């Protein structure tokens, strides 16, 4: 099974990549056979530049 994780940040606690990493770890602990793709997102506010850079924009 392929799962795409595309979260925004949890303002004041976790960045989008941190949220995605925790979700990925939880899914893989339940089923190590999963194909999990992580794509951090942003809504145009804080974290937008980081999300764009992580997606390959420069």
PDB file of N, CA, C and O in Angstrom, chain B, residues numbered from 101:
ATOM      1  N   UNK B 101       0.839  -1.164   0.000  1.00  0.00           N
ATOM      2  CA  UNK B 101       0.000   0.000   0.000  1.00  0.00           C
ATOM      3  C   UNK B 101       0.893   1.239   0.000  1.00  0.00           C
ATOM      4  O   UNK B 101       1.929   1.264   0.664  1.00  0.00           O
ATOM      5  N   UNK B 102       0.493   2.253  -0.737  1.00  0.00           N
ATOM      6  CA  UNK B 102       1.224   3.517  -0.805  1.00  0.00           C
ATOM      7  C   UNK B 102       0.419   4.577  -0.075  1.00  0.00           C
ATOM      8  O   UNK B 102      -0.779   4.736  -0.309  1.00  0.00           O
ATOM      9  N   UNK B 103       1.087   5.301   0.811  1.00  0.00           N
ATOM     10  CA  UNK B 103       0.451   6.362   1.579  1.00  0.00           C
ATOM     11  C   UNK B 103       1.250   7.643   1.380  1.00  0.00           C
ATOM     12  O   UNK B 103       2.478   7.638   1.474  1.00  0.00           O
ATOM     13  N   UNK B 104       0.551   8.736   1.106  1.00  0.00           N
ATOM     14  CA  UNK B 104       1.183  10.045   0.984  1.00  0.00           C
ATOM     15  C   UNK B 104       0.778  10.870   2.200  1.00  0.00           C
ATOM     16  O   UNK B 104      -0.408  11.025   2.493  1.00  0.00           O
ATOM     17  N   UNK B 105       1.768  11.393   2.897  1.00  0.00           N
ATOM     18  CA  UNK B 105       1.533  12.245   4.057  1.00  0.00           C
ATOM     19  C   UNK B 105       1.889  13.667   3.634  1.00  0.00           C
ATOM     20  O   UNK B 105       3.030  13.933   3.256  1.00  0.00           O
ATOM     21  N   UNK B 106       0.918  14.583   3.696  1.00  0.00           N
ATOM     22  CA  UNK B 106       1.136  15.967   3.266  1.00  0.00           C
ATOM     23  C   UNK B 106       0.579  16.933   4.315  1.00  0.00           C
ATOM     24  O   UNK B 106      -0.428  17.599   4.077  1.00  0.00           O
ATOM     25  N   UNK B 107       1.239  17.006   5.481  1.00  0.00           N
ATOM     26  CA  UNK B 107       0.714  17.867   6.548  1.00  0.00           C
ATOM     27  C   UNK B 107       1.239  19.296   6.476  1.00  0.00           C
ATOM     28  O   UNK B 107       2.275  19.568   5.868  1.00  0.00           O
ATOM     29  N   UNK B 108       0.507  20.191   7.105  1.00  0.00           N
ATOM     30  CA  UNK B 108       0.987  21.535   7.395  1.00  0.00           C
ATOM     31  C   UNK B 108       1.591  21.472   8.796  1.00  0.00           C
ATOM     32  O   UNK B 108       1.564  20.420   9.435  1.00  0.00           O
ATOM     33  N   UNK B 109       2.125  22.570   9.269  1.00  0.00           N
ATOM     34  CA  UNK B 109       2.723  22.619  10.613  1.00  0.00           C
ATOM     35  C   UNK B 109       1.642  22.541  11.685  1.00  0.00           C
ATOM     36  O   UNK B 109       0.466  22.785  11.415  1.00  0.00           O
ATOM     37  N   UNK B 110       2.047  22.206  12.882  1.00  0.00           N
ATOM     38  CA  UNK B 110       1.190  22.330  14.060  1.00  0.00           C
ATOM     39  C   UNK B 110       1.731  23.562  14.783  1.00  0.00           C
ATOM     40  O   UNK B 110       2.655  23.464  15.590  1.00  0.00           O
ATOM     41  N   UNK B 111       1.150  24.710  14.486  1.00  0.00           N
ATOM     42  CA  UNK B 111       1.685  25.997  14.937  1.00  0.00           C
ATOM     43  C   UNK B 111       2.013  25.983  16.431  1.00  0.00           C
ATOM     44  O   UNK B 111       1.206  25.588  17.273  1.00  0.00           O
ATOM     45  N   UNK B 112       3.219  26.425  16.712  1.00  0.00           N
ATOM     46  CA  UNK B 112       3.654  26.520  18.093  1.00  0.00           C
ATOM     47  C   UNK B 112       4.227  25.239  18.660  1.00  0.00           C
ATOM     48  O   UNK B 112       4.706  25.222  19.793  1.00  0.00           O
ATOM     49  N   UNK B 113       4.183  24.142  17.871  1.00  0.00           N
ATOM     50  CA  UNK B 113       4.716  22.900  18.426  1.00  0.00           C
ATOM     51  C   UNK B 113       5.604  22.133  17.443  1.00  0.00           C
ATOM     52  O   UNK B 113       6.721  21.761  17.802  1.00  0.00           O
ATOM     53  N   UNK B 114       5.141  21.888  16.217  1.00  0.00           N
ATOM     54  CA  UNK B 114       5.914  21.091  15.266  1.00  0.00           C
ATOM     55  C   UNK B 114       5.890  21.725  13.877  1.00  0.00           C
ATOM     56  O   UNK B 114       4.889  22.310  13.463  1.00  0.00           O
ATOM     57  N   UNK B 115       7.016  21.599  13.165  1.00  0.00           N
ATOM     58  CA  UNK B 115       7.058  22.025  11.772  1.00  0.00           C
ATOM     59  C   UNK B 115       6.394  20.955  10.909  1.00  0.00           C
ATOM     60  O   UNK B 115       6.170  19.834  11.366  1.00  0.00           O
ATOM     61  N   UNK B 116       6.081  21.303   9.667  1.00  0.00           N
ATOM     62  CA  UNK B 116       5.461  20.320   8.766  1.00  0.00           C
ATOM     63  C   UNK B 116       6.336  19.078   8.588  1.00  0.00           C
ATOM     64  O   UNK B 116       5.811  17.966   8.627  1.00  0.00           O
ATOM     65  N   UNK B 117       7.664  19.225   8.392  1.00  0.00           N
ATOM     66  CA  UNK B 117       8.494  18.018   8.289  1.00  0.00           C
ATOM     67  C   UNK B 117       8.494  17.166   9.560  1.00  0.00           C
ATOM     68  O   UNK B 117       8.556  15.939   9.484  1.00  0.00           O
ATOM     69  N   UNK B 118       8.425  17.812  10.722  1.00  0.00           N
ATOM     70  CA  UNK B 118       8.379  17.058  11.982  1.00  0.00           C
ATOM     71  C   UNK B 118       7.065  16.295  12.109  1.00  0.00           C
ATOM     72  O   UNK B 118       7.054  15.135  12.522  1.00  0.00           O
ATOM     73  N   UNK B 119       5.958  16.943  11.755  1.00  0.00           N
ATOM     74  CA  UNK B 119       4.649  16.270  11.790  1.00  0.00           C
ATOM     75  C   UNK B 119       4.690  15.053  10.869  1.00  0.00           C
ATOM     76  O   UNK B 119       4.280  13.958  11.254  1.00  0.00           O
ATOM     77  N   UNK B 120       5.189  15.257   9.650  1.00  0.00           N
ATOM     78  CA  UNK B 120       5.252  14.175   8.670  1.00  0.00           C
ATOM     79  C   UNK B 120       6.130  13.027   9.164  1.00  0.00           C
ATOM     80  O   UNK B 120       5.779  11.859   8.994  1.00  0.00           O
ATOM     81  N   UNK B 121       7.256  13.349   9.768  1.00  0.00           N
ATOM     82  CA  UNK B 121       8.168  12.311  10.264  1.00  0.00           C
ATOM     83  C   UNK B 121       7.506  11.470  11.359  1.00  0.00           C
ATOM     84  O   UNK B 121       7.655  10.249  11.378  1.00  0.00           O
ATOM     85  N   UNK B 122       6.782  12.117  12.263  1.00  0.00           N
ATOM     86  CA  UNK B 122       6.106  11.374  13.334  1.00  0.00           C
ATOM     87  C   UNK B 122       4.987  10.489  12.777  1.00  0.00           C
ATOM     88  O   UNK B 122       4.827   9.343  13.197  1.00  0.00           O
ATOM     89  N   UNK B 123       4.217  11.027  11.833  1.00  0.00           N
ATOM     90  CA  UNK B 123       3.160  10.217  11.216  1.00  0.00           C
ATOM     91  C   UNK B 123       3.753   9.027  10.473  1.00  0.00           C
ATOM     92  O   UNK B 123       3.241   7.911  10.567  1.00  0.00           O
ATOM     93  N   UNK B 124       4.838   9.268   9.732  1.00  0.00           N
ATOM     94  CA  UNK B 124       5.510   8.197   8.982  1.00  0.00           C
ATOM     95  C   UNK B 124       6.003   7.110   9.937  1.00  0.00           C
ATOM     96  O   UNK B 124       5.804   5.920   9.691  1.00  0.00           O
ATOM     97  N   UNK B 125       6.646   7.526  11.023  1.00  0.00           N
ATOM     98  CA  UNK B 125       7.167   6.563  11.996  1.00  0.00           C
ATOM     99  C   UNK B 125       6.046   5.717  12.593  1.00  0.00           C
ATOM    100  O   UNK B 125       6.209   4.508  12.760  1.00  0.00           O
ATOM    101  N   UNK B 126       4.925   6.329  12.913  1.00  0.00           N
ATOM    102  CA  UNK B 126       3.798   5.591  13.470  1.00  0.00           C
ATOM    103  C   UNK B 126       3.230   4.585  12.491  1.00  0.00           C
ATOM    104  O   UNK B 126       2.941   3.445  12.856  1.00  0.00           O
ATOM    105  N   UNK B 127       3.071   5.011  11.236  1.00  0.00           N
ATOM    106  CA  UNK B 127       2.552   4.092  10.217  1.00  0.00           C
ATOM    107  C   UNK B 127       3.494   2.915   9.996  1.00  0.00           C
ATOM    108  O   UNK B 127       3.055   1.768   9.911  1.00  0.00           O
ATOM    109  N   UNK B 128       4.792   3.204   9.903  1.00  0.00           N
ATOM    110  CA  UNK B 128       5.756   2.127   9.654  1.00  0.00           C
ATOM    111  C   UNK B 128       5.918   1.201  10.848  1.00  0.00           C
ATOM    112  O   UNK B 128       6.270   0.033  10.684  1.00  0.00           O
ATOM    113  N   UNK B 129       5.666   1.711  12.046  1.00  0.00           N
ATOM    114  CA  UNK B 129       5.741   0.821  13.216  1.00  0.00           C
ATOM    115  C   UNK B 129       4.576  -0.172  13.199  1.00  0.00           C
ATOM    116  O   UNK B 129       4.689  -1.288  13.706  1.00  0.00           O
ATOM    117  N   UNK B 130       3.461   0.251  12.609  1.00  0.00           N
ATOM    118  CA  UNK B 130       2.301  -0.636  12.505  1.00  0.00           C
ATOM    119  C   UNK B 130       2.442  -1.612  11.347  1.00  0.00           C
ATOM    120  O   UNK B 130       2.000  -2.758  11.433  1.00  0.00           O
ATOM    121  N   UNK B 131       3.064  -1.150  10.252  1.00  0.00           N
ATOM    122  CA  UNK B 131       3.240  -2.008   9.075  1.00  0.00           C
ATOM    123  C   UNK B 131       4.488  -1.578   8.310  1.00  0.00           C
ATOM    124  O   UNK B 131       4.422  -0.652   7.501  1.00  0.00           O
ATOM    125  N   UNK B 132       5.627  -2.236   8.551  1.00  0.00           N
ATOM    126  CA  UNK B 132       6.892  -1.864   7.912  1.00  0.00           C
ATOM    127  C   UNK B 132       6.894  -2.038   6.387  1.00  0.00           C
ATOM    128  O   UNK B 132       7.805  -1.556   5.714  1.00  0.00           O
ATOM    129  N   UNK B 133       5.902  -2.709   5.849  1.00  0.00           N
ATOM    130  CA  UNK B 133       5.832  -2.943   4.401  1.00  0.00           C
ATOM    131  C   UNK B 133       5.229  -1.768   3.638  1.00  0.00           C
ATOM    132  O   UNK B 133       5.272  -1.750   2.408  1.00  0.00           O
ATOM    133  N   UNK B 134       4.675  -0.799   4.336  1.00  0.00           N
ATOM    134  CA  UNK B 134       4.037   0.334   3.681  1.00  0.00           C
ATOM    135  C   UNK B 134       5.047   1.178   2.900  1.00  0.00           C
ATOM    136  O   UNK B 134       6.196   1.327   3.315  1.00  0.00           O
ATOM    137  N   UNK B 135       4.613   1.717   1.784  1.00  0.00           N
ATOM    138  CA  UNK B 135       5.412   2.694   1.035  1.00  0.00           C
ATOM    139  C   UNK B 135       4.861   4.063   1.429  1.00  0.00           C
ATOM    140  O   UNK B 135       3.771   4.449   1.006  1.00  0.00           O
ATOM    141  N   UNK B 136       5.621   4.788   2.238  1.00  0.00           N
ATOM    142  CA  UNK B 136       5.149   6.065   2.765  1.00  0.00           C
ATOM    143  C   UNK B 136       5.956   7.196   2.157  1.00  0.00           C
ATOM    144  O   UNK B 136       7.177   7.253   2.303  1.00  0.00           O
ATOM    145  N   UNK B 137       5.258   8.101   1.469  1.00  0.00           N
ATOM    146  CA  UNK B 137       5.897   9.273   0.875  1.00  0.00           C
ATOM    147  C   UNK B 137       5.528  10.491   1.704  1.00  0.00           C
ATOM    148  O   UNK B 137       4.369  10.677   2.073  1.00  0.00           O
ATOM    149  N   UNK B 138       6.525  11.320   1.994  1.00  0.00           N
ATOM    150  CA  UNK B 138       6.325  12.494   2.829  1.00  0.00           C
ATOM    151  C   UNK B 138       6.468  13.751   1.974  1.00  0.00           C
ATOM    152  O   UNK B 138       7.482  13.942   1.303  1.00  0.00           O
ATOM    153  N   UNK B 139       5.438  14.612   2.003  1.00  0.00           N
ATOM    154  CA  UNK B 139       5.439  15.862   1.236  1.00  0.00           C
ATOM    155  C   UNK B 139       4.931  16.977   2.153  1.00  0.00           C
ATOM    156  O   UNK B 139       3.733  17.264   2.163  1.00  0.00           O
ATOM    157  N   UNK B 140       5.828  17.616   2.930  1.00  0.00           N
ATOM    158  CA  UNK B 140       5.382  18.702   3.802  1.00  0.00           C
ATOM    159  C   UNK B 140       4.744  19.833   2.984  1.00  0.00           C
ATOM    160  O   UNK B 140       5.202  20.159   1.888  1.00  0.00           O
ATOM    161  N   UNK B 141       3.684  20.418   3.536  1.00  0.00           N
ATOM    162  CA  UNK B 141       2.947  21.474   2.848  1.00  0.00           C
ATOM    163  C   UNK B 141       2.960  22.749   3.701  1.00  0.00           C
ATOM    164  O   UNK B 141       3.411  22.750   4.847  1.00  0.00           O
ATOM    165  N   UNK B 142       2.451  23.827   3.107  1.00  0.00           N
ATOM    166  CA  UNK B 142       2.261  25.084   3.828  1.00  0.00           C
ATOM    167  C   UNK B 142       1.099  25.819   3.178  1.00  0.00           C
ATOM    168  O   UNK B 142       0.799  25.619   2.001  1.00  0.00           O
ATOM    169  N   UNK B 143       0.455  26.665   3.959  1.00  0.00           N
ATOM    170  CA  UNK B 143      -0.731  27.370   3.461  1.00  0.00           C
ATOM    171  C   UNK B 143      -0.444  28.788   2.992  1.00  0.00           C
ATOM    172  O   UNK B 143      -1.374  29.559   2.756  1.00  0.00           O
ATOM    173  N   UNK B 144       0.818  29.140   2.853  1.00  0.00           N
ATOM    174  CA  UNK B 144       1.183  30.476   2.402  1.00  0.00           C
ATOM    175  C   UNK B 144       1.741  31.338   3.510  1.00  0.00           C
ATOM    176  O   UNK B 144       2.247  32.430   3.257  1.00  0.00           O
ATOM    177  N   UNK B 145       1.654  30.858   4.734  1.00  0.00           N
ATOM    178  CA  UNK B 145       2.187  31.607   5.874  1.00  0.00           C
ATOM    179  C   UNK B 145       3.560  31.066   6.262  1.00  0.00           C
ATOM    180  O   UNK B 145       4.400  30.773   5.411  1.00  0.00           O
ATOM    181  N   UNK B 146       3.757  30.946   7.553  1.00  0.00           N
ATOM    182  CA  UNK B 146       5.017  30.410   8.070  1.00  0.00           C
ATOM    183  C   UNK B 146       5.254  29.014   7.510  1.00  0.00           C
ATOM    184  O   UNK B 146       4.331  28.203   7.432  1.00  0.00           O
ATOM    185  N   UNK B 147       6.482  28.740   7.124  1.00  0.00           N
ATOM    186  CA  UNK B 147       6.834  27.418   6.627  1.00  0.00           C
ATOM    187  C   UNK B 147       6.706  27.264   5.125  1.00  0.00           C
ATOM    188  O   UNK B 147       7.094  26.232   4.578  1.00  0.00           O
ATOM    189  N   UNK B 148       6.167  28.272   4.442  1.00  0.00           N
ATOM    190  CA  UNK B 148       5.982  28.160   2.993  1.00  0.00           C
ATOM    191  C   UNK B 148       7.317  28.056   2.273  1.00  0.00           C
ATOM    192  O   UNK B 148       7.472  27.223   1.380  1.00  0.00           O
ATOM    193  N   UNK B 149       8.277  28.881   2.644  1.00  0.00           N
ATOM    194  CA  UNK B 149       9.594  28.824   1.997  1.00  0.00           C
ATOM    195  C   UNK B 149      10.251  27.473   2.242  1.00  0.00           C
ATOM    196  O   UNK B 149      10.824  26.894   1.320  1.00  0.00           O
ATOM    197  N   UNK B 150      10.180  26.965   3.451  1.00  0.00           N
ATOM    198  CA  UNK B 150      10.770  25.655   3.757  1.00  0.00           C
ATOM    199  C   UNK B 150      10.115  24.556   2.938  1.00  0.00           C
ATOM    200  O   UNK B 150      10.805  23.672   2.430  1.00  0.00           O
ATOM    201  N   UNK B 151       8.795  24.596   2.800  1.00  0.00           N
ATOM    202  CA  UNK B 151       8.080  23.582   2.013  1.00  0.00           C
ATOM    203  C   UNK B 151       8.467  23.663   0.541  1.00  0.00           C
ATOM    204  O   UNK B 151       8.652  22.634  -0.108  1.00  0.00           O
ATOM    205  N   UNK B 152       8.590  24.885   0.009  1.00  0.00           N
ATOM    206  CA  UNK B 152       8.982  25.057  -1.391  1.00  0.00           C
ATOM    207  C   UNK B 152      10.394  24.537  -1.633  1.00  0.00           C
ATOM    208  O   UNK B 152      10.644  23.864  -2.633  1.00  0.00           O
ATOM    209  N   UNK B 153      11.303  24.838  -0.743  1.00  0.00           N
ATOM    210  CA  UNK B 153      12.689  24.361  -0.878  1.00  0.00           C
ATOM    211  C   UNK B 153      12.763  22.835  -0.778  1.00  0.00           C
ATOM    212  O   UNK B 153      13.519  22.199  -1.512  1.00  0.00           O
ATOM    213  N   UNK B 154      11.980  22.255   0.128  1.00  0.00           N
ATOM    214  CA  UNK B 154      11.969  20.809   0.288  1.00  0.00           C
ATOM    215  C   UNK B 154      11.414  20.126  -0.958  1.00  0.00           C
ATOM    216  O   UNK B 154      11.772  18.987  -1.255  1.00  0.00           O
ATOM    217  N   UNK B 155      10.543  20.818  -1.684  1.00  0.00           N
ATOM    218  CA  UNK B 155       9.961  20.261  -2.917  1.00  0.00           C
ATOM    219  C   UNK B 155      10.881  20.424  -4.110  1.00  0.00           C
ATOM    220  O   UNK B 155      10.572  19.938  -5.198  1.00  0.00           O
ATOM    221  N   UNK B 156      12.017  21.105  -3.924  1.00  0.00           N
ATOM    222  CA  UNK B 156      12.991  21.230  -4.998  1.00  0.00           C
ATOM    223  C   UNK B 156      13.062  22.581  -5.670  1.00  0.00           C
ATOM    224  O   UNK B 156      13.842  22.775  -6.603  1.00  0.00           O
ATOM    225  N   UNK B 157      12.255  23.518  -5.204  1.00  0.00           N
ATOM    226  CA  UNK B 157      12.317  24.873  -5.774  1.00  0.00           C
ATOM    227  C   UNK B 157      13.521  25.600  -5.206  1.00  0.00           C
ATOM    228  O   UNK B 157      13.828  25.473  -4.020  1.00  0.00           O
ATOM    229  N   UNK B 158      14.197  26.357  -6.044  1.00  0.00           N
ATOM    230  CA  UNK B 158      15.346  27.123  -5.539  1.00  0.00           C
ATOM    231  C   UNK B 158      15.376  28.509  -6.134  1.00  0.00           C
ATOM    232  O   UNK B 158      16.272  29.295  -5.824  1.00  0.00           O
TER     233      UNK B 158
END
